[in-house]
Amino acid sequence: MEVRMTFLLRVTGLFIALSACCSPLFAADVPTAVYKCEDGSQFSVCFENETAQLTFPDGTAYVLPVAISGSGFRYEADGRELRGKGDEATWTVPGAEPLNCRAEDAD
């Protein structure tokens, strides 16, 4: 029971952080983008400090720390990776082929 409560508190904290990042109050301060991918999926990203906070339409969210990149940007954790340059990006999840995506709504 204690482990479950700890997990719920962490998840709740994550959603609060994501909501704050992408809320209109902070929109002018935090670069955000909506990426649309070749398979028709999409997600929004808040780029803040050393993290990319991805949120999908179904509510799934990931916070990926910045990773070393030769050029462009790269964020990675637990086999999930967002990398790209300019408006182009590739979204990779474990067990699936990388998806090519494009920023449609960049700040």
N, CA, C and O atoms as a DFTB+ gen file, in Angstrom:
428 C
 N C O
     1  1       0.824      -1.187       0.000
     2  2       0.000       0.000       0.000
     3  2       0.871       1.256       0.000
     4  3       0.571       2.216      -0.709
     5  1       1.947       1.257       0.788
     6  2       2.823       2.417       0.861
     7  2       3.519       2.664      -0.474
     8  3       3.673       3.814      -0.886
     9  1       3.941       1.596      -1.156
    10  2       4.592       1.734      -2.458
    11  2       3.625       2.344      -3.463
    12  3       4.001       3.222      -4.240
    13  1       2.382       1.881      -3.448
    14  2       1.372       2.405      -4.367
    15  2       1.128       3.894      -4.106
    16  3       1.031       4.678      -5.049
    17  1       1.029       4.282      -2.852
    18  2       0.797       5.682      -2.508
    19  2       1.981       6.538      -2.958
    20  3       1.785       7.636      -3.478
    21  1       3.202       6.048      -2.763
    22  2       4.386       6.777      -3.204
    23  2       4.354       6.973      -4.710
    24  3       4.645       8.062      -5.205
    25  1       4.001       5.919      -5.443
    26  2       3.896       6.008      -6.896
    27  2       2.851       7.043      -7.301
    28  3       3.104       7.871      -8.176
    29  1       1.680       7.001      -6.671
    30  2       0.611       7.945      -7.002
    31  2       1.037       9.380      -6.728
    32  3       0.717      10.282      -7.502
    33  1       1.754       9.595      -5.635
    34  2       2.232      10.942      -5.328
    35  2       3.233      11.424      -6.373
    36  3       3.207      12.591      -6.767
    37  1       4.113      10.534      -6.824
    38  2       5.085      10.913      -7.853
    39  2       4.391      11.235      -9.168
    40  3       4.719      12.223      -9.824
    41  1       3.431      10.399      -9.552
    42  2       2.697      10.633     -10.798
    43  2       1.916      11.936     -10.714
    44  3       1.903      12.719     -11.664
    45  1       1.265      12.168      -9.577
    46  2       0.520      13.412      -9.400
    47  2       1.454      14.615      -9.503
    48  3       1.117      15.611     -10.144
    49  1       2.613      14.525      -8.881
    50  2       3.590      15.608      -8.967
    51  2       4.050      15.850     -10.388
    52  3       4.234      16.997     -10.797
    53  1       4.240      14.776     -11.150
    54  2       4.642      14.895     -12.547
    55  2       3.586      15.642     -13.348
    56  3       3.912      16.544     -14.120
    57  1       2.319      15.271     -13.165
    58  2       1.257      15.935     -13.917
    59  2       1.118      17.398     -13.522
    60  3       0.821      18.242     -14.367
    61  1       1.326      17.703     -12.260
    62  2       1.286      19.104     -11.833
    63  2       2.418      19.879     -12.505
    64  3       2.212      20.993     -12.986
    65  1       3.601      19.290     -12.536
    66  2       4.740      19.951     -13.182
    67  2       4.487      20.155     -14.665
    68  3       4.772      21.225     -15.204
    69  1       3.954      19.134     -15.331
    70  2       3.663      19.258     -16.758
    71  2       2.587      20.297     -17.012
    72  3       2.678      21.074     -17.962
    73  1       1.577      20.313     -16.173
    74  2       0.506      21.296     -16.340
    75  2       1.044      22.709     -16.176
    76  3       0.680      23.610     -16.931
    77  1       1.903      22.897     -15.198
    78  2       2.481      24.223     -14.981
    79  2       3.347      24.635     -16.159
    80  3       3.313      25.788     -16.590
    81  1       4.118      23.698     -16.676
    82  2       5.010      23.987     -17.797
    83  2       4.229      24.453     -19.011
    84  3       4.627      25.413     -19.671
    85  1       3.148      23.802     -19.308
    86  2       2.413      24.075     -20.539
    87  2       1.199      24.960     -20.332
    88  3       0.424      25.163     -21.266
    89  1       1.016      25.487     -19.146
    90  2      -0.144      26.338     -18.904
    91  2       0.065      27.702     -19.551
    92  3       1.207      28.120     -19.745
    93  1      -1.016      28.404     -19.889
    94  2      -0.890      29.722     -20.516
    95  2      -0.076      30.710     -19.690
    96  3       0.573      31.596     -20.247
    97  1      -0.103      30.568     -18.365
    98  2       0.639      31.480     -17.503
    99  2       2.130      31.455     -17.818
   100  3       2.797      32.489     -17.780
   101  1       2.655      30.255     -18.133
   102  2       4.081      30.096     -18.389
   103  2       4.411      29.968     -19.867
   104  3       5.584      29.840     -20.218
   105  1       3.426      29.999     -20.734
   106  2       3.638      29.743     -22.159
   107  2       4.665      30.683     -22.780
   108  3       5.439      30.260     -23.638
   109  1       4.687      31.934     -22.368
   110  2       5.623      32.886     -22.961
   111  2       7.059      32.618     -22.518
   112  3       7.999      32.997     -23.217
   113  1       7.236      31.977     -21.378
   114  2       8.566      31.753     -20.824
   115  2       9.191      30.430     -21.239
   116  3      10.415      30.300     -21.211
   117  1       8.387      29.448     -21.624
   118  2       8.882      28.105     -21.896
   119  2       8.647      27.758     -23.363
   120  3       7.505      27.764     -23.822
   121  1       9.719      27.453     -24.107
   122  2       9.521      27.046     -25.499
   123  2       8.698      25.753     -25.566
   124  3       9.006      24.778     -24.880
   125  1       7.666      25.756     -26.387
   126  2       6.827      24.575     -26.561
   127  2       6.633      24.310     -28.043
   128  3       6.807      25.199     -28.876
   129  1       6.270      23.075     -28.359
   130  2       5.985      22.694     -29.741
   131  2       5.009      21.535     -29.742
   132  3       4.961      20.740     -28.804
   133  1       4.231      21.452     -30.809
   134  2       3.372      20.295     -31.042
   135  2       3.971      19.558     -32.229
   136  3       4.101      20.115     -33.319
   137  1       4.332      18.305     -32.009
   138  2       4.914      17.483     -33.065
   139  2       3.862      16.554     -33.637
   140  3       3.144      15.883     -32.896
   141  1       3.772      16.518     -34.961
   142  2       2.893      15.585     -35.667
   143  2       3.785      14.602     -36.399
   144  3       4.733      14.990     -37.081
   145  1       3.465      13.303     -36.247
   146  2       4.327      12.251     -36.766
   147  2       3.725      11.585     -37.995
   148  3       2.536      11.718     -38.284
   149  1       4.590      10.859     -38.713
   150  2       4.198      10.239     -39.971
   151  2       3.092       9.201     -39.824
   152  3       2.410       8.895     -40.803
   153  1       2.896       8.652     -38.630
   154  2       1.836       7.660     -38.417
   155  2       0.520       8.315     -37.987
   156  3      -0.450       7.617     -37.691
   157  1       0.481       9.654     -37.951
   158  2      -0.724      10.372     -37.555
   159  2      -0.775      10.735     -36.082
   160  3      -1.656      11.486     -35.664
   161  1       0.150      10.219     -35.290
   162  2       0.167      10.550     -33.861
   163  2       0.738      11.949     -33.666
   164  3       1.352      12.518     -34.569
   165  1       0.524      12.486     -32.484
   166  2       1.088      13.789     -32.151
   167  2       1.333      13.870     -30.656
   168  3       0.776      13.095     -29.878
   169  1       2.168      14.810     -30.266
   170  2       2.453      15.057     -28.858
   171  2       2.946      16.485     -28.721
   172  3       3.436      17.081     -29.680
   173  1       2.812      17.025     -27.522
   174  2       3.344      18.362     -27.256
   175  2       4.593      18.227     -26.395
   176  3       4.738      17.280     -25.622
   177  1       5.479      19.184     -26.545
   178  2       6.738      19.174     -25.794
   179  2       6.982      20.557     -25.206
   180  3       6.890      21.568     -25.902
   181  1       7.295      20.583     -23.917
   182  2       7.785      21.790     -23.250
   183  2       9.279      21.586     -23.045
   184  3       9.694      20.624     -22.397
   185  1      10.078      22.476     -23.587
   186  2      11.527      22.413     -23.412
   187  2      11.884      23.377     -22.291
   188  3      11.812      24.594     -22.460
   189  1      12.269      22.824     -21.146
   190  2      12.553      23.667     -19.988
   191  2      13.842      23.223     -19.317
   192  3      13.998      22.058     -18.952
   193  1      14.763      24.165     -19.157
   194  2      16.057      23.889     -18.531
   195  2      16.717      22.703     -19.209
   196  3      17.036      22.777     -20.395
   197  1      16.926      21.636     -18.502
   198  2      17.632      20.472     -19.030
   199  2      16.704      19.303     -19.334
   200  3      17.152      18.158     -19.379
   201  1      15.409      19.574     -19.543
   202  2      14.454      18.496     -19.808
   203  2      13.513      18.849     -20.956
   204  3      13.295      20.015     -21.287
   205  1      12.970      17.793     -21.543
   206  2      11.862      17.912     -22.492
   207  2      10.699      17.170     -21.853
   208  3      10.823      15.996     -21.506
   209  1       9.578      17.847     -21.696
   210  2       8.401      17.245     -21.074
   211  2       7.380      16.972     -22.171
   212  3       6.743      17.893     -22.683
   213  1       7.229      15.690     -22.527
   214  2       6.332      15.277     -23.599
   215  2       4.985      14.888     -23.023
   216  3       4.918      14.206     -22.001
   217  1       3.906      15.319     -23.673
   218  2       2.553      14.957     -23.265
   219  2       1.781      14.526     -24.500
   220  3       1.757      15.230     -25.510
   221  1       1.145      13.353     -24.408
   222  2       0.367      12.796     -25.511
   223  2      -1.117      13.044     -25.272
   224  3      -1.527      13.248     -24.129
   225  1      -1.937      13.031     -26.335
   226  2      -3.370      13.317     -26.189
   227  2      -4.097      12.434     -25.173
   228  3      -5.082      12.870     -24.578
   229  1      -3.628      11.198     -24.964
   230  2      -4.289      10.305     -24.003
   231  2      -3.865      10.566     -22.562
   232  3      -4.307       9.871     -21.647
   233  1      -3.004      11.573     -22.356
   234  2      -2.552      11.905     -21.005
   235  2      -1.217      11.297     -20.628
   236  3      -0.653      11.655     -19.594
   237  1      -0.692      10.384     -21.441
   238  2       0.620       9.807     -21.177
   239  2       1.667      10.917     -21.231
   240  3       1.650      11.758     -22.129
   241  1       2.569      10.907     -20.265
   242  2       3.581      11.963     -20.196
   243  2       4.942      11.381     -19.835
   244  3       5.038      10.412     -19.082
   245  1       5.980      11.981     -20.378
   246  2       7.355      11.590     -20.087
   247  2       8.180      12.849     -19.870
   248  3       7.984      13.856     -20.552
   249  1       9.098      12.786     -18.922
   250  2      10.082      13.846     -18.731
   251  2      11.430      13.234     -19.076
   252  3      11.900      12.319     -18.399
   253  1      12.044      13.744     -20.131
   254  2      13.314      13.206     -20.607
   255  2      14.429      14.215     -20.349
   256  3      14.307      15.381     -20.724
   257  1      15.511      13.781     -19.715
   258  2      16.639      14.687     -19.502
   259  2      17.437      14.877     -20.791
   260  3      17.442      14.013     -21.668
   261  1      18.104      16.015     -20.886
   262  2      18.938      16.297     -22.043
   263  2      20.057      15.259     -22.117
   264  3      20.550      14.792     -21.090
   265  1      20.452      14.902     -23.340
   266  2      21.537      13.946     -23.563
   267  2      22.524      14.577     -24.548
   268  3      22.183      15.513     -25.272
   269  1      23.726      14.063     -24.563
   270  2      24.755      14.589     -25.455
   271  2      24.334      14.370     -26.903
   272  3      23.865      13.295     -27.277
   273  1      24.514      15.417     -27.711
   274  2      24.160      15.370     -29.128
   275  2      25.232      16.102     -29.919
   276  3      25.724      17.148     -29.497
   277  1      25.591      15.544     -31.071
   278  2      26.584      16.204     -31.918
   279  2      26.093      17.548     -32.418
   280  3      26.837      18.529     -32.420
   281  1      24.848      17.591     -32.838
   282  2      24.205      18.847     -33.238
   283  2      22.708      18.665     -33.067
   284  3      22.224      17.537     -32.986
   285  1      21.986      19.748     -33.012
   286  2      20.549      19.644     -32.776
   287  2      20.266      19.391     -31.309
   288  3      20.998      19.851     -30.432
   289  1      19.184      18.647     -31.049
   290  2      18.804      18.359     -29.668
   291  2      18.587      16.863     -29.487
   292  3      18.286      16.139     -30.436
   293  1      18.747      16.422     -28.247
   294  2      18.531      15.015     -27.911
   295  2      18.157      14.924     -26.440
   296  3      18.847      15.464     -25.576
   297  1      17.048      14.229     -26.165
   298  2      16.583      13.958     -24.807
   299  2      16.317      12.471     -24.735
   300  3      15.738      11.903     -25.661
   301  1      16.735      11.816     -23.633
   302  2      16.621      10.358     -23.581
   303  2      16.500       9.863     -22.157
   304  3      17.139      10.385     -21.243
   305  1      15.652       8.823     -21.977
   306  2      15.538       8.113     -20.696
   307  2      14.790       6.814     -20.929
   308  3      13.796       6.780     -21.655
   309  1      15.265       5.759     -20.317
   310  2      14.587       4.458     -20.324
   311  2      14.245       3.970     -21.728
   312  3      13.179       3.393     -21.937
   313  1      15.130       4.193     -22.683
   314  2      14.910       3.724     -24.047
   315  2      14.017       4.623     -24.885
   316  3      13.827       4.365     -26.074
   317  1      13.472       5.661     -24.297
   318  2      12.665       6.636     -25.047
   319  2      13.582       7.797     -25.418
   320  3      14.349       8.289     -24.591
   321  1      13.489       8.225     -26.672
   322  2      14.391       9.277     -27.129
   323  2      13.671      10.231     -28.077
   324  3      12.958       9.811     -28.989
   325  1      13.873      11.511     -27.841
   326  2      13.442      12.557     -28.760
   327  2      14.709      13.243     -29.226
   328  3      15.464      13.789     -28.421
   329  1      14.942      13.212     -30.539
   330  2      16.120      13.878     -31.092
   331  2      15.728      14.579     -32.370
   332  3      14.802      14.162     -33.065
   333  1      16.440      15.646     -32.674
   334  2      16.130      16.349     -33.904
   335  2      16.955      17.598     -34.091
   336  3      17.882      17.893     -33.336
   337  1      16.577      18.323     -35.133
   338  2      17.241      19.575     -35.468
   339  2      16.211      20.447     -36.166
   340  3      15.524      19.996     -37.082
   341  1      16.106      21.692     -35.733
   342  2      15.091      22.570     -36.304
   343  2      13.699      22.043     -35.983
   344  3      13.419      21.679     -34.841
   345  1      12.827      22.002     -36.985
   346  2      11.456      21.516     -36.788
   347  2      11.321      20.007     -36.946
   348  3      10.253      19.457     -36.677
   349  1      12.374      19.331     -37.375
   350  2      12.333      17.885     -37.599
   351  2      12.768      17.146     -36.336
   352  3      13.696      17.570     -35.648
   353  1      12.085      16.032     -36.037
   354  2      12.446      15.234     -34.861
   355  2      12.145      13.766     -35.120
   356  3      11.347      13.419     -35.992
   357  1      12.792      12.925     -34.353
   358  2      12.533      11.491     -34.359
   359  2      12.164      11.088     -32.943
   360  3      12.876      11.414     -31.994
   361  1      11.040      10.373     -32.799
   362  2      10.573       9.887     -31.499
   363  2      10.736       8.378     -31.501
   364  3      10.194       7.691     -32.367
   365  1      11.483       7.858     -30.528
   366  2      11.769       6.432     -30.441
   367  2      11.325       5.900     -29.088
   368  3      11.598       6.504     -28.049
   369  1      10.632       4.753     -29.112
   370  2      10.244       4.052     -27.887
   371  2      10.738       2.618     -27.988
   372  3      10.903       2.105     -29.095
   373  1      10.978       1.956     -26.856
   374  2      11.479       0.585     -26.882
   375  2      10.554      -0.344     -27.679
   376  3       9.334      -0.308     -27.525
   377  1      11.159      -1.169     -28.526
   378  2      10.415      -2.181     -29.267
   379  2       9.685      -1.685     -30.498
   380  3       8.921      -2.437     -31.104
   381  1       9.902      -0.428     -30.884
   382  2       9.220       0.118     -32.061
   383  2      10.224       0.852     -32.946
   384  3      11.277       1.295     -32.488
   385  1       9.872       0.967     -34.213
   386  2      10.699       1.727     -35.144
   387  2      10.597       3.218     -34.812
   388  3       9.542       3.674     -34.370
   389  1      11.663       3.979     -35.013
   390  2      11.607       5.422     -34.787
   391  2      10.565       6.082     -35.693
   392  3      10.390       5.687     -36.846
   393  1       9.884       7.083     -35.158
   394  2       8.884       7.842     -35.914
   395  2       9.458       9.197     -36.307
   396  3      10.046       9.895     -35.481
   397  1       9.284       9.562     -37.562
   398  2       9.663      10.899     -38.013
   399  2       8.517      11.848     -37.711
   400  3       7.361      11.568     -38.030
   401  1       8.850      12.977     -37.091
   402  2       7.841      13.948     -36.672
   403  2       8.293      15.350     -37.073
   404  3       9.470      15.594     -37.338
   405  1       7.334      16.251     -37.108
   406  2       7.627      17.645     -37.467
   407  2       6.872      18.575     -36.526
   408  3       5.694      18.363     -36.236
   409  1       7.566      19.609     -36.055
   410  2       6.938      20.604     -35.184
   411  2       5.980      21.447     -36.015
   412  3       6.367      22.039     -37.023
   413  1       4.738      21.491     -35.580
   414  2       3.714      22.256     -36.285
   415  2       3.455      23.593     -35.625
   416  3       3.034      24.543     -36.284
   417  1       3.704      23.674     -34.327
   418  2       3.337      24.846     -33.541
   419  2       4.507      25.275     -32.677
   420  3       4.412      25.217     -31.451
   421  1       5.577      25.694     -33.261
   422  2       6.765      26.026     -32.471
   423  2       6.680      27.449     -31.947
   424  3       6.220      28.352     -32.646
   425  1       7.131      27.647     -30.701
   426  2       7.216      28.988     -30.103
   427  2       8.602      29.540     -30.335
   428  3       8.899      30.659     -29.916
